[in-house]
Amino acid sequence: MEIRDATAGDLPAIVEIYNSTIPSRIVSADTEPISVEDRVAWFRAHDPSRRPLWVMEDEGEIVGWLSLGDFYDGRPAYHATAEVGIYVAQKRRGEGLGRRLVEEALSRAPGLGIKTLTAGIFAHNEASVALFEGFGFEAWARFPRVADLDGIERDLLVLGLRVDD
């Protein structure tokens, strides 16, 4: 398995994996599938030297991806903090790919000038909460009932980890 910088040609697979999470109402706050065109500007905003977007490839197939995004709209004082997003192909969930992607982020964060990582996760997404907590992330904030998913109000947790300590 290889983890590498995403290319524009990877965007359809990235979007397909993302869209596969929407129906569960566990991972994404989107309620309808997005298009590749919807994600072009987002893709271009990922600078491999600062805020990378990585894909995990297995025998030529993209099976997961990780993005490091600007925290709090990229305001300058937060330059050393990044938000992690991880998505794994539906047929490959439960194989430890998310764990491998988090390991990659933790090992490469200091070289990207990142001192703090955050992750926004729905509180009812127990698997993702456990994944991040397993690496030492702690709940830094809880936003109660901020998401309305088909009439069910859900809490958002913000987990964080200082990576340069």
Secondary structure, DSSP 8 states (H G I E B T S, - for coil): -EEEE--GGGHHHHHHHHHHHGGGTSS-S--S---TGGGHHHHHT--TTTS-EEEEEETTEEEEEEEEEESGGG-GGGTTEEEEEEEE-GGGTTSSHHHHHHHHHHHHTGGGT--EEEEEEETT-HHHHHHHHTTT-EEEEEEEEEEEETTEEEEEEEEEEES--
